[in-house]
Amino acid sequence: MTARRRPLLGLLAGHGVSLTGSMVTFVALPLHVLDTTDSAARTGLVAAVATAPVVLAGAFGGPLVDRAGHRAASVAADVAGAATIATVPLLHAAGRLPLAALLGLVFLAGLLDTLGRTARSALLPEMAQRSGAGLARAAGLFEATERGARLVGAPLAGLVVAAAHEALPVLWVHAAGCLAAAIVVTAHVPPPGRAPPVDPAGYWTGLRAGIRYLRREPLLRALVTLVLGANFLDAAYALVLLPVVAVDRLPGGALALGLLTGAMGGGALAGSLVYGAIGHRLPRRATFVAAYALAGGPPLYALAAGLPMPLLVGVTAVAALAAGFIMPIIATLRLERVPPDLRARVYGVSNAAFWAAIPLGAVVAGLAVGGVGDTAALVAVGTAYFLVALVPLAGGPFRGMDPADGRGPEVASIR
């Protein structure tokens, strides 16, 4: 990598290898629970425990990341995460991993993963500036890196689980990814030019500053509400309905789940790259609505209809291509509107809000499968997703997504 591009490319590489490991765990955990308990409800419970840390660490971790420094927090979170997740296969091999211990370790690993993601997100604007990349392009590349992690991690997990005939040993890949991320960020991401100021009034005042800024930003607040609903539906599909249907109906079980999850990552990776190249030319609100409408319902309806695997993969990939446009738009809006000294706090709080309904979505989906069956649940979730996608057409603060429709970006610190 060239010297000028090294900061951004180093950050993207570290982010990518860390998230690839996380995606392996994302696929392996529900397979392990389904294999050992044959219970959709318990699968939903484990998924809820795995995602709840994103809410907690996102809500309360931002001030900690600011205090530690974004680069130092990223490295420390990955090193601690590697040690935590490696404990799972070690205890499993020793026959000393009851469900309670698995839940506790997965919860802690989720906390650390979220702190690392928050730190790397806060590093992005300065690394993009040092590398000469615009915010929209950097946001698109950052999102493409996350999608690429899904593309690589999910099929890898499916293949390894199918070959080993058990799921938990594949978590070694997660531990290795965390360590690799810490090494890459240490070697290639320079410390920020200035450390974010630490609020002398303390942790809680700093946290309230992030919450207060988010509350006073109508567009960001509206986006949080919309994504909250969409992620509830995403969790029901990706964490429970898809694994249950893959194991029960699709050829190959674990391989089918890994292939479909990988198709999500591959399509979304392509979408993120396309947005990074042309996103600055597109109307944001119209693109956002179209992307959500295509991303949500079609793959759920296809799964409910029992389409053959090649068609399922195709529908999933096209939907994911549209989904790849969503987060770069949100990321660009946040980069434009949040001042540097509040980024980790506002990002953490907004990410926590994005994820707040995911544990509930997983639990509700697990119960719904037992109550109405997976086909009815898939149709209901797909229909609800389409309705959520139409909300920005109502106008209001969503008009501010396009600068010509609303006020320009505001980046003044509000305390």
C-alpha positions in Angstrom: 0.0 0.0 0.0 1.2 3.5 -0.8 2.3 5.8 2.1 -0.6 8.2 1.5 -3.3 5.5 1.4 -1.8 3.4 4.2 -3.9 4.9 7.1 -7.2 4.2 5.5 -6.3 0.8 3.9 -4.8 -0.3 7.3 -8.0 0.6 9.1 -10.1 -1.2 6.5 -7.9 -4.3 6.7 -8.0 -4.4 10.5 -11.8 -3.9 10.5 -12.3 -6.6 7.9 -10.3 -9.4 9.5 -11.9 -8.6 12.9 -15.4 -8.8 11.5 -14.7 -11.9 9.5 -14.0 -13.7 12.7 -17.2 -12.3 14.2 -19.2 -13.6 11.3 -17.8 -17.1 11.8 -19.3 -17.0 15.3 -22.5 -15.5 14.0 -23.0 -18.6 11.8 -21.6 -21.2 14.1 -23.6 -20.4 17.3 -27.1 -21.1 16.0 -25.9 -24.3 14.3 -24.4 -25.5 17.6 -27.6 -24.7 19.6 -29.9 -26.3 17.0 -27.7 -29.4 16.9 -27.5 -29.8 20.6 -31.0 -28.7 21.7 -33.2 -28.9 18.5 -35.0 -25.8 19.9 -35.9 -22.7 17.9 -36.7 -20.9 21.1 -33.3 -21.6 22.6 -31.6 -20.6 19.4 -33.5 -17.2 19.7 -32.3 -16.9 23.3 -28.7 -17.5 22.4 -29.0 -15.0 19.5 -30.4 -12.4 21.9 -27.6 -12.9 24.3 -25.1 -12.6 21.5 -26.6 -9.3 20.2 -27.5 -7.6 23.5 -23.9 -6.5 24.1 -24.0 -4.4 21.0 -26.7 -2.4 22.6 -25.0 -2.1 26.0 -21.5 -1.4 24.7 -22.8 0.9 22.1 -24.8 2.9 24.6 -22.2 3.1 27.3 -18.9 2.4 25.6 -18.5 5.6 23.6 -17.1 7.8 26.4 -14.7 4.9 27.3 -13.5 4.7 23.7 -13.0 8.5 23.7 -11.0 8.4 27.0 -8.8 5.5 25.9 -8.1 6.9 22.5 -9.7 5.5 19.4 -6.6 3.6 18.1 -5.7 2.2 21.6 -9.3 1.2 22.2 -9.5 -0.7 18.9 -6.3 -2.7 19.6 -7.2 -3.4 23.3 -10.7 -4.6 22.4 -9.4 -7.0 19.8 -6.7 -8.5 22.0 -9.2 -9.0 24.9 -11.8 -10.4 22.4 -9.4 -13.0 21.1 -8.7 -14.3 24.6 -12.4 -14.4 25.4 -13.7 -16.2 22.3 -10.7 -18.7 22.4 -12.0 -19.8 25.8 -15.1 -21.2 24.2 -13.6 -24.0 22.1 -11.0 -24.7 24.9 -13.8 -25.4 27.5 -15.8 -27.3 24.9 -12.9 -29.6 24.1 -12.5 -30.2 27.9 -16.2 -31.0 28.3 -16.7 -28.0 30.6 -19.0 -25.7 28.7 -22.6 -25.7 30.0 -25.0 -23.4 28.3 -24.7 -20.7 31.0 -20.9 -20.5 30.4 -21.3 -20.3 26.7 -23.8 -17.5 27.0 -21.5 -15.6 29.4 -18.5 -15.8 27.1 -20.4 -14.9 24.0 -21.9 -11.9 25.9 -18.4 -10.7 26.9 -17.0 -11.2 23.4 -19.9 -9.2 22.0 -19.1 -6.3 24.3 -15.5 -6.3 23.2 -16.4 -6.6 19.5 -18.7 -3.6 19.8 -16.1 -1.4 21.5 -13.6 -2.3 18.7 -16.1 -1.4 16.0 -17.0 1.9 17.7 -13.3 2.8 17.9 -12.6 2.0 14.3 -15.7 3.9 13.1 -14.5 7.0 15.0 -11.0 6.6 13.4 -12.5 6.6 9.8 -12.9 10.4 9.1 -9.3 11.3 10.0 -7.8 8.2 8.2 -9.9 9.1 5.2 -8.6 12.7 5.3 -5.0 11.5 5.6 -5.5 9.2 2.6 -7.2 11.8 0.5 -10.5 10.0 0.2 -13.9 11.8 0.5 -16.3 11.0 3.2 -18.9 9.3 1.0 -16.2 7.1 -0.6 -14.6 6.2 2.7 -18.0 5.3 4.2 -18.8 3.1 1.2 -15.4 1.3 1.5 -15.9 0.9 5.2 -19.3 -0.6 4.7 -17.9 -2.8 1.8 -15.4 -4.1 4.3 -18.1 -5.2 6.7 -20.0 -6.9 3.8 -16.8 -8.5 2.6 -16.4 -10.0 6.1 -19.8 -11.6 5.7 -18.9 -12.9 2.2 -15.8 -14.6 3.5 -16.7 -15.6 7.0 -20.2 -17.1 6.5 -19.3 -19.7 3.8 -16.0 -20.5 5.7 -18.0 -21.2 8.8 -20.4 -23.4 6.9 -17.7 -25.4 5.3 -15.7 -25.9 8.5 -18.8 -26.9 10.5 -19.9 -29.4 7.8 -16.4 -30.9 7.6 -15.9 -31.1 11.4 -19.5 -32.2 12.1 -19.5 -29.7 15.1 -19.7 -25.9 15.3 -17.7 -24.6 18.2 -14.1 -25.4 17.1 -14.6 -23.0 14.2 -14.5 -20.1 16.8 -10.7 -20.4 16.7 -11.1 -18.4 13.4 -12.8 -15.6 15.3 -9.9 -15.5 17.9 -7.3 -15.4 15.1 -9.2 -12.6 13.3 -9.2 -10.5 16.4 -5.4 -10.9 16.9 -4.7 -10.2 13.3 -6.8 -7.0 13.5 -4.9 -5.8 16.5 -1.6 -6.4 14.7 -2.7 -4.6 11.5 -4.1 -1.6 13.2 -1.0 -1.2 15.4 1.3 -1.5 12.4 -0.6 0.6 9.8 -3.0 3.0 11.5 -1.2 6.1 12.9 -2.5 7.7 16.1 -5.0 10.4 15.4 -3.5 13.9 15.1 -5.4 15.0 18.2 -7.0 13.0 20.9 -10.7 13.7 21.5 -11.1 16.0 24.5 -12.1 14.3 27.7 -15.0 15.9 29.4 -13.7 17.1 32.8 -17.2 16.6 34.3 -16.7 12.8 33.9 -18.1 9.8 32.2 -21.8 10.3 32.6 -21.7 13.9 31.4 -19.8 12.8 28.3 -22.4 10.1 27.7 -25.2 12.6 28.1 -23.6 14.9 25.6 -23.7 12.2 23.0 -27.4 11.4 23.8 -28.3 15.1 23.8 -26.7 15.7 20.4 -28.6 12.8 18.9 -31.9 14.0 20.4 -31.4 17.4 18.9 -30.7 16.1 15.4 -34.1 15.4 13.8 -32.8 13.5 10.8 -30.4 11.3 12.8 -33.2 10.6 15.3 -35.6 9.6 12.6 -33.0 7.3 11.0 -32.4 5.6 14.3 -36.2 4.9 14.7 -36.5 3.5 11.2 -33.4 1.3 11.5 -34.6 0.1 14.9 -37.7 -1.3 13.3 -35.9 -2.8 10.3 -33.3 -4.4 12.5 -36.0 -6.1 14.6 -37.2 -7.7 11.4 -33.6 -8.5 10.2 -32.9 -10.3 13.5 -36.0 -12.4 13.2 -34.9 -13.5 9.7 -31.1 -13.8 9.9 -30.7 -15.1 13.5 -33.7 -17.5 13.7 -35.9 -18.0 10.6 -33.0 -18.6 8.2 -31.1 -21.0 10.3 -34.2 -23.0 11.2 -35.4 -23.3 7.6 -31.9 -24.1 6.4 -31.5 -26.9 8.8 -35.0 -28.3 8.4 -35.6 -27.8 4.6 -32.6 -26.9 2.6 -30.1 -29.4 1.2 -26.8 -29.4 3.1 -28.1 -27.6 6.2 -25.0 -25.8 7.5 -23.6 -25.5 3.9 -26.9 -23.9 2.7 -26.9 -21.5 5.6 -23.3 -20.5 4.9 -24.0 -20.1 1.2 -27.1 -17.9 1.7 -25.3 -15.8 4.4 -22.3 -15.5 2.1 -24.7 -14.4 -0.8 -25.9 -11.7 1.6 -22.3 -10.5 2.1 -21.3 -10.8 -1.5 -24.3 -8.9 -2.8 -24.0 -6.2 -0.1 -20.2 -5.9 -0.7 -20.9 -5.2 -4.4 -23.6 -2.7 -3.4 -21.3 -0.9 -1.0 -18.6 -0.7 -3.7 -21.0 0.7 -6.2 -22.3 3.3 -3.8 -18.7 4.2 -3.0 -18.1 4.9 -6.7 -21.3 6.6 -7.6 -23.2 7.4 -4.4 -22.3 11.1 -4.4 -24.3 11.4 -7.6 -27.5 9.7 -6.4 -30.5 11.3 -4.5 -30.1 9.9 -1.0 -33.7 9.6 0.1 -35.0 8.0 -3.1 -32.0 5.6 -3.1 -32.5 4.8 0.6 -36.2 3.9 0.1 -35.6 1.8 -3.0 -32.7 -0.1 -1.3 -34.8 -0.9 1.8 -37.8 -2.0 -0.3 -35.6 -4.4 -2.3 -33.5 -5.6 0.6 -36.3 -6.7 3.0 -39.2 -8.6 1.6 -38.0 -10.5 -1.5 -35.6 -13.0 0.2 -38.2 -13.8 2.9 -40.9 -14.4 0.4 -38.6 -16.5 -1.7 -37.7 -18.7 1.4 -41.4 -19.0 2.3 -42.2 -20.1 -1.3 -39.7 -22.9 -1.1 -37.7 -21.8 -4.2 -34.8 -24.1 -5.1 -31.3 -23.2 -3.9 -30.0 -21.5 -7.1 -33.0 -19.1 -7.1 -32.8 -18.5 -3.4 -29.1 -17.6 -3.8 -30.0 -15.3 -6.7 -32.8 -13.5 -4.9 -30.7 -13.1 -1.7 -27.7 -11.7 -3.7 -29.9 -9.1 -5.5 -31.6 -8.1 -2.2 -28.2 -7.8 -0.6 -26.9 -5.7 -3.5 -29.6 -3.2 -2.6 -28.9 -3.4 1.1 -25.3 -2.4 0.4 -26.5 1.1 -0.4 -28.2 1.6 3.0 -25.4 1.9 5.6 -23.1 4.0 3.5 -25.9 6.6 3.2 -26.4 6.5 7.0 -22.6 6.6 7.6 -22.2 9.6 5.3 -25.0 11.5 7.1 -23.4 10.8 10.4 -20.0 11.8 9.3 -21.4 15.1 7.9 -23.4 15.9 11.0 -21.5 14.8 14.1 -18.6 16.9 15.4 -15.2 15.0 15.8 -15.2 15.4 19.6 -18.6 13.6 19.9 -18.2 10.9 17.3 -17.5 7.9 19.4 -20.3 8.9 21.8 -22.9 9.7 19.2 -21.9 6.6 17.1 -22.0 4.4 20.1 -25.5 5.6 21.2 -26.9 5.5 17.7 -25.5 2.1 17.0 -26.9 0.9 20.3 -30.3 2.2 19.3 -29.9 0.5 15.9 -29.4 -2.8 17.6 -31.7 -2.3 20.6 -34.6 -4.4 19.0 -32.4 -7.2 17.7 -32.4 -9.3 20.8 -36.2 -9.0 21.0 -36.5 -9.8 17.3 -34.6 -13.0 17.8 -36.7 -14.1 20.8 -40.0 -13.2 19.2 -39.0 -15.1 16.0 -38.1 -18.2 18.0 -41.5 -18.2 19.7 -43.3 -17.4 16.5 -41.8 -20.5 14.8 -43.3 -22.7 17.5 -46.6 -20.8 17.4 -47.5 -20.1 13.7 -44.8 -22.0 11.9 -41.8 -20.7 9.9 -43.7 -20.0 6.6 -46.3 -17.7 8.2 -43.5 -16.0 10.2 -41.5 -15.4 7.0 -44.5 -13.8 5.2 -45.3 -11.6 8.1 -41.8 -10.3 8.5 -41.4 -9.7 4.8 -44.6 -7.6 4.7 -43.7 -5.6 7.7 -40.3 -4.9 6.2 -41.8 -3.5 3.0 -44.0 -1.1 5.1 -41.0 0.1 7.1 -39.2 0.8 3.9 -41.8 3.3 2.8 -41.7 5.5 5.9 -39.1 8.1 4.5 -41.6 8.9 1.7 -43.8 10.6 4.3 -41.2 13.4 4.4 -40.6 15.2 7.7 -36.9 15.1 8.8 -36.2 12.6 6.0 -36.3 15.5 3.6 -32.9 16.5 5.1 -31.2 13.5 3.6 -30.7 15.5 0.4 -28.9 18.8 1.1 -31.1 20.6 -1.5 -34.2 19.5 0.5 -33.1 20.6 3.9 -30.5 22.4 5.9 -26.8 21.7 5.4 -24.7 19.5 7.7 -24.3 20.8 11.2 -21.2 19.8 13.0 -21.1 22.2 15.9 -20.6 20.6 19.3 -23.7 20.6 21.4 -23.1 20.0 25.1 
